[in-house]
Amino acid sequence: MLPNDPAILFSVINTKLRDQYSSLSALCDDLDVSEEEIRSRLASIGREYDPEQNRFR
């Protein structure tokens, strides 16, 4: 289960992307979560996914 707080979610997602997943798509498929939902929740705090860096900035 992912955290509800967007700031904590930002940290958790970036850690998982760094340590376990080669892309946001792979993370979302494995965790059975919507990529759109993750992007939207993190956009609410001004964060966007950078596929070249494989992290939210």
N, C-alpha and C positions, 0 to 999 in steps of 0.2 A: 504494500500500500504506500502510495506517495503522500508526502505532507501537503496539507491544505494551504499553508502560508507560502505565498509566492517567493519570498526571499529565501526561505529554507528549501523550497523546491528547486530554486536556481542552483543552490549549492549541491544538493543531492544529484540532480540531473547531470551537472558538469562533472562531478566526481565519477558517476557511472560511465559517462561518455569517455572520460580519460582512462579509466581503469578496465572497463569491461566491453565497451561497444565501439564498433568502427563507424557508426552513424546513428543519427536520431531515429531513423526508420527502423534499424535493427533493435534499438532499445525499446521502442514502442511495440514492435511485434512481439518481442520476448516478454515484456511486462503486460501485454494485452491492454495498452492504453492508447488513446487517440492522439496522434501526432498533432492534430489541429488543436486539441484541448491544451496540450503542453505548450505549444507555441502561443496560444491565446493567453493562458495564465501568466506566462513569462513576459509577454508583450505588455501586460498590465503594469509591469514595473520597469518598462523600457528596455527589455532584453530581447535580442533577436538571435536566431541560430545562424552560425557561420559554418557552412559545410566544409570549407577548406581547413578550418581549425578544429572542426568537430566539437564545437562548444558554443554555449550561449555567451554573448558579449553584451 
